[in-house]
Amino acid sequence: MLKEKKTIIALLLIPQYFFVKLLGNYPDVVELYYSNGLYVYISKAFRYMLGWLPFSFGDLVYAFGIIYAVRWLFINRKRLRKDTKQWFVDVFTAVSIIYFAFHLFWGFNYYRLPLHKSLNINADYTTEQLVNVTKLLIERANATHFKITKNDTVKVNVPYAKHEVLNMAPAGYVGLKKQFPDLEYTPVSAKISLFSLPLTYMGFSGYLNPWTNEAQVDGMIPVYKFSTTSTHEMAHQLGFAAENEANFIGCLAAINNENIYFKYCGYTFGLRYCLNEIYRRDEALYTQIVKTLNSGVLKNYEEVRIFWDAHQNPIEPFFKLFYSGYLKANKQNKGMESYSYVVALLVNYINENDVL
């Protein structure tokens, strides 16, 4: 009887796969009934259950899962030859359950409406519009930087411990609700990852655990970067699965935080994407515009670059390649390159709304 049940569960992986692909063609349905329907309750339930824990429960689940999988493969290694069929049934039973839980608890958000459609803004923009928004962000970044440092050549040092930043980050979503009434980030479930060291060497500053809905932030990254990474991962928790959309929401959440350090991190976070896009389009124009930025702001950018350069290693590109493939498998067709879409969201949203 148990073997029959396992076989049925394993075979259910096939219709699950085709159902997911079929549903991906109906983003309006996903948006209405899942992202703004069922997922809202699932997400809150997990955050209520696990948010109070001072450590990452999801990281422990990952650790236990890896140890269990390695142990199972070792113990059952001989069954691969002697009982091949049942060995594969057992493996695919586990895969089927994990695949089902991934999509039910979070993964269907990959197939929701693109954010520019739900916000009813354009996805295209001119270089002139890009430059105007970039100049506005430079103005805000310079003014906030000088207000903090009183010296335009000194980098900003965020004077908070990282656990304090996690506690302060949700306040930005309170301000953001004025523009996005449906956004409500309560209760909080954001943790410093127990796997911060391997995350760093993999080249990632954070992640959302899709099975426990905990926002995980790399505890090794500079505090300056930690602020917007926290709001970014919280955006994932609210159902914005695409990295570019989480960047956009996370940027606005930081800017809408009443804390001046969060505002500074938000302005410079969005600005970096805009500057990179200008550089891609016109290097001479980039050189001209970047001269108007306080040198202290550039030192904050340099701080982050030096951190990642210090942790580069031969295996990082493989993790990035794997993650890019993961994004493409979930309708992020450009993989990690799709991050540039955040510029289109920022430029059009700021041009059409007085949000800065």
C-alpha positions as CSV (number, residue, x, y, z in Angstrom):
1,M,0.0,0.0,0.0
2,L,2.8,2.4,0.9
3,K,4.6,1.7,-2.3
4,E,1.5,2.4,-4.3
5,K,1.0,5.7,-2.6
6,K,4.6,6.7,-3.3
7,T,4.2,5.8,-6.9
8,I,1.1,7.9,-7.2
9,I,2.8,10.9,-5.5
10,A,5.8,10.5,-7.8
11,L,3.7,10.3,-10.9
12,L,1.8,13.5,-9.8
13,L,5.0,15.4,-10.6
14,I,4.1,15.2,-14.3
15,P,0.6,16.9,-14.1
16,Q,2.0,19.3,-11.6
17,Y,4.6,20.5,-14.0
18,F,2.2,21.0,-16.9
19,F,-0.3,22.7,-14.6
20,V,2.4,25.2,-13.5
21,K,3.3,25.9,-17.1
22,L,-0.4,26.2,-18.1
23,L,-1.1,28.6,-15.2
24,G,1.9,30.7,-16.3
25,N,-0.1,31.7,-19.4
26,Y,-2.8,33.3,-17.2
27,P,-1.0,36.0,-15.1
28,D,-4.3,37.8,-14.4
29,V,-5.6,34.6,-12.7
30,V,-2.4,34.2,-10.7
31,E,-2.5,37.9,-9.7
32,L,-6.1,37.9,-8.5
33,Y,-6.5,34.4,-6.9
34,Y,-3.0,33.6,-5.7
35,S,-0.7,36.6,-5.3
36,N,-3.5,38.9,-3.9
37,G,-5.6,36.0,-2.6
38,L,-4.4,32.7,-1.2
39,Y,-0.7,33.7,-0.9
40,V,-1.6,36.7,1.4
41,Y,-2.9,34.2,4.0
42,I,-0.2,31.7,3.5
43,S,2.6,34.3,3.9
44,K,1.1,35.8,7.0
45,A,0.5,32.4,8.6
46,F,4.2,31.5,8.1
47,R,5.4,34.8,9.4
48,Y,3.2,34.5,12.5
49,M,4.5,31.0,13.2
50,L,8.2,31.6,12.6
51,G,8.7,35.4,12.8
52,W,9.1,35.4,16.6
53,L,12.1,33.0,16.5
54,P,15.4,34.8,16.9
55,F,17.1,32.4,14.5
56,S,16.4,31.2,11.0
57,F,14.3,28.1,11.1
58,G,14.5,27.8,7.3
59,D,18.3,27.5,7.4
60,L,18.0,24.7,9.9
61,V,15.5,23.0,7.6
62,Y,18.0,23.3,4.7
63,A,20.8,22.0,6.9
64,F,18.7,19.0,8.0
65,G,17.5,18.4,4.5
66,I,21.0,18.3,3.0
67,I,22.3,16.0,5.8
68,Y,19.2,13.7,5.4
69,A,19.6,13.6,1.6
70,V,23.3,12.7,1.7
71,R,22.7,10.1,4.4
72,W,19.8,8.6,2.5
73,L,21.8,8.4,-0.8
74,F,24.7,6.7,1.1
75,I,22.5,4.2,2.9
76,N,20.5,3.4,-0.3
77,R,23.3,3.4,-2.8
78,K,23.2,-0.3,-3.4
79,R,19.4,-0.1,-4.0
80,L,20.1,1.9,-7.2
81,R,21.3,-1.4,-8.8
82,K,19.2,-4.0,-7.0
83,D,15.9,-2.1,-6.7
84,T,16.2,0.6,-9.4
85,K,12.5,1.2,-10.0
86,Q,11.6,1.7,-6.3
87,W,14.8,3.8,-5.8
88,F,13.6,6.3,-8.4
89,V,10.1,6.2,-7.1
90,D,11.4,7.2,-3.6
91,V,13.5,10.0,-5.1
92,F,10.7,11.4,-7.3
93,T,8.2,11.2,-4.4
94,A,10.3,13.6,-2.5
95,V,10.8,15.8,-5.5
96,S,7.1,15.9,-6.2
97,I,6.3,16.9,-2.6
98,I,9.0,19.6,-2.6
99,Y,7.8,20.9,-6.0
100,F,4.2,21.1,-4.8
101,A,5.1,22.9,-1.6
102,F,7.4,25.4,-3.4
103,H,4.7,26.6,-5.7
104,L,1.9,26.5,-3.1
105,F,3.8,28.4,-0.5
106,W,5.5,31.0,-2.8
107,G,6.5,30.0,-6.3
108,F,3.3,30.8,-8.2
109,N,4.2,34.5,-7.6
110,Y,6.7,34.2,-10.5
111,Y,3.7,33.9,-12.8
112,R,1.8,37.0,-11.7
113,L,1.3,40.1,-13.8
114,P,4.4,42.1,-14.5
115,L,4.6,45.0,-12.0
116,H,4.5,47.7,-14.7
117,K,1.1,46.3,-15.8
118,S,-0.4,46.2,-12.3
119,L,0.9,49.8,-11.7
120,N,-0.3,50.8,-15.2
121,I,2.9,52.5,-16.2
122,N,5.1,52.1,-19.3
123,A,7.9,49.6,-19.5
124,D,9.9,51.7,-22.0
125,Y,11.6,55.1,-21.5
126,T,13.8,57.5,-23.3
127,T,17.4,58.5,-22.4
128,E,16.1,61.9,-21.6
129,Q,13.7,60.5,-19.0
130,L,16.4,58.3,-17.6
131,V,18.8,61.3,-17.2
132,N,16.1,63.4,-15.6
133,V,15.3,60.8,-13.0
134,T,19.1,60.1,-12.4
135,K,19.7,63.9,-11.8
136,L,16.8,63.9,-9.3
137,L,18.2,60.9,-7.5
138,I,21.7,62.5,-7.4
139,E,20.1,65.7,-6.0
140,R,18.4,63.7,-3.2
141,A,21.4,61.4,-2.6
142,N,23.8,64.4,-2.3
143,A,21.5,66.4,0.0
144,T,20.9,63.4,2.3
145,H,24.6,62.5,2.3
146,F,25.6,66.0,3.3
147,K,22.9,66.2,5.9
148,I,24.4,63.1,7.5
149,T,28.1,63.7,7.1
150,K,28.4,67.5,6.8
151,N,31.3,66.7,4.5
152,D,30.7,65.7,0.8
153,T,34.0,63.7,0.7
154,V,33.3,61.3,3.6
155,K,31.3,58.1,3.1
156,V,28.2,57.4,5.2
157,N,28.7,55.0,8.1
158,V,25.3,53.6,9.1
159,P,25.4,53.7,13.0
160,Y,23.2,50.6,13.6
161,A,23.8,47.0,14.4
162,K,22.4,44.6,11.7
163,H,19.7,43.3,14.0
164,E,18.6,46.9,14.6
165,V,18.4,47.4,10.8
166,L,16.1,44.4,10.5
167,N,13.9,45.8,13.1
168,M,13.8,49.3,11.5
169,A,13.3,48.1,7.9
170,P,9.5,47.4,8.1
171,A,8.8,51.0,8.9
172,G,9.5,51.8,5.2
173,Y,6.5,49.7,4.2
174,V,4.3,51.7,6.5
175,G,5.1,54.8,4.5
176,L,4.9,52.9,1.2
177,K,1.3,51.8,1.9
178,K,0.3,55.4,1.0
179,Q,1.3,54.6,-2.6
180,F,0.6,50.9,-2.5
181,P,-2.5,50.4,-0.3
182,D,-2.4,46.6,-0.6
183,L,1.1,46.4,0.8
184,E,1.1,45.4,4.5
185,Y,4.2,43.9,6.0
186,T,3.0,42.5,9.3
187,P,4.0,40.4,11.1
188,V,7.8,40.6,10.6
189,S,9.9,37.5,9.8
190,A,13.4,38.7,8.8
191,K,16.5,36.9,9.9
192,I,20.3,37.1,9.6
193,S,21.1,33.9,7.7
194,L,23.0,31.2,9.6
195,F,24.7,30.5,6.2
196,S,26.1,34.0,5.8
197,L,29.6,32.8,5.1
198,P,28.7,30.5,2.2
199,L,26.2,33.0,0.9
200,T,28.9,35.6,0.7
201,Y,31.2,33.3,-1.2
202,M,28.4,32.3,-3.5
203,G,28.0,36.0,-4.3
204,F,24.5,36.5,-2.8
205,S,23.5,39.2,-0.2
206,G,20.3,37.5,0.9
207,Y,17.4,35.2,-0.1
208,L,13.9,34.3,0.7
209,N,13.2,30.8,1.9
210,P,10.1,29.8,-0.1
211,W,9.2,27.0,2.2
212,T,9.2,29.0,5.5
213,N,8.7,32.5,4.1
214,E,11.6,33.9,6.1
215,A,13.6,36.8,4.7
216,Q,17.3,35.9,5.0
217,V,20.0,38.5,4.9
218,D,23.7,37.9,4.7
219,G,25.2,39.0,8.0
220,M,28.6,39.7,6.5
221,I,27.7,42.4,4.0
222,P,28.4,46.1,4.9
223,V,25.6,47.7,7.0
224,Y,25.2,50.2,4.1
225,K,24.2,47.4,1.8
226,F,22.3,45.5,4.6
227,S,19.5,48.1,4.7
228,T,18.3,47.8,1.1
229,T,18.9,44.0,1.1
230,S,16.5,43.8,4.0
231,T,13.8,45.7,2.3
232,H,14.4,43.8,-0.9
233,E,13.9,40.4,0.8
234,M,10.8,41.7,2.5
235,A,9.4,42.6,-0.9
236,H,9.9,38.9,-1.8
237,Q,7.9,38.0,1.2
238,L,5.0,40.2,0.0
239,G,4.8,38.2,-3.2
240,F,7.1,40.1,-5.6
241,A,9.1,37.1,-6.8
242,A,11.0,38.7,-9.7
243,E,14.3,40.1,-8.6
244,N,13.9,43.4,-10.5
245,E,10.4,44.0,-9.0
246,A,11.8,43.3,-5.5
247,N,14.6,45.7,-6.1
248,F,12.1,48.4,-7.1
249,I,9.8,47.8,-4.1
250,G,12.7,47.5,-1.8
251,C,14.2,50.8,-3.1
252,L,10.9,52.6,-2.5
253,A,10.5,51.1,0.9
254,A,13.9,52.3,2.0
255,I,13.2,55.8,0.6
256,N,9.8,55.9,2.4
257,N,11.4,55.0,5.7
258,E,11.5,58.1,8.0
259,N,15.1,57.2,9.1
260,I,17.6,59.3,7.2
261,Y,20.1,56.5,6.8
262,F,17.5,54.3,5.1
263,K,16.5,57.1,2.8
264,Y,20.1,57.6,1.9
265,C,20.6,53.9,1.2
266,G,17.4,53.9,-0.9
267,Y,18.3,56.9,-3.0
268,T,21.8,55.5,-3.7
269,F,20.5,52.0,-4.4
270,G,18.1,53.2,-7.1
271,L,20.7,55.7,-8.4
272,R,23.3,52.9,-8.9
273,Y,21.0,51.1,-11.4
274,C,20.3,54.3,-13.3
275,L,24.0,55.2,-13.5
276,N,24.8,51.8,-14.8
277,E,22.1,52.1,-17.5
278,I,23.4,55.5,-18.6
279,Y,26.9,54.0,-18.8
280,R,25.6,51.3,-21.0
281,R,23.9,53.8,-23.3
282,D,26.4,56.6,-23.4
283,E,29.8,56.5,-21.6
284,A,30.6,60.1,-22.2
285,L,27.3,61.2,-20.7
286,Y,27.9,58.9,-17.7
287,T,31.3,60.5,-17.1
288,Q,29.7,63.9,-17.2
289,I,26.8,63.1,-14.8
290,V,28.8,61.1,-12.2
291,K,31.0,64.2,-11.6
292,T,28.0,65.8,-10.0
293,L,27.8,63.1,-7.3
294,N,29.4,63.7,-3.9
295,S,32.7,61.8,-3.7
296,G,31.5,60.4,-0.4
297,V,28.6,58.6,-2.1
298,L,31.1,57.1,-4.6
299,K,33.1,55.8,-1.5
300,N,30.0,54.0,-0.3
301,Y,29.7,52.3,-3.7
302,E,33.4,51.5,-3.5
303,E,32.9,50.0,0.0
304,V,30.5,47.5,-1.4
305,R,32.7,46.7,-4.5
306,I,35.7,46.1,-2.3
307,F,33.7,43.7,-0.1
308,W,32.6,41.6,-3.0
309,D,36.0,41.7,-4.6
310,A,37.5,40.4,-1.4
311,H,35.3,37.3,-1.5
312,Q,35.5,36.4,-5.2
313,N,36.4,32.8,-5.8
314,P,36.4,30.2,-8.6
315,I,33.0,28.6,-7.8
316,E,31.0,31.9,-7.6
317,P,30.3,32.1,-11.3
318,F,28.8,28.6,-11.2
319,F,26.4,29.6,-8.5
320,K,25.5,32.7,-10.5
321,L,25.0,30.6,-13.6
322,F,22.8,28.1,-11.7
323,Y,20.7,31.0,-10.2
324,S,20.3,32.6,-13.7
325,G,19.0,29.2,-15.0
326,Y,16.6,29.0,-12.0
327,L,15.3,32.5,-12.9
328,K,14.8,31.5,-16.6
329,A,13.0,28.4,-15.5
330,N,10.5,30.6,-13.6
331,K,9.7,32.9,-16.5
332,Q,12.5,35.4,-15.8
333,N,13.6,35.0,-19.4
334,K,16.8,37.1,-19.2
335,G,18.0,35.4,-16.1
336,M,20.1,37.7,-13.9
337,E,20.2,40.2,-16.7
338,S,16.5,40.9,-16.0
339,Y,17.7,42.9,-13.0
340,S,18.0,45.9,-15.4
341,Y,14.2,46.1,-15.6
342,V,14.2,47.9,-12.3
343,V,15.4,51.0,-14.1
344,A,12.3,51.0,-16.3
345,L,10.1,50.7,-13.2
346,L,12.0,53.5,-11.4
347,V,12.1,55.9,-14.3
348,N,8.5,55.5,-15.3
349,Y,7.1,55.4,-11.7
350,I,9.1,58.5,-10.6
351,N,8.2,60.4,-13.8
352,E,4.5,59.7,-13.3
353,N,4.4,60.1,-9.5
354,D,5.7,62.6,-7.0
355,V,7.4,60.0,-4.8
356,L,10.8,61.5,-4.0
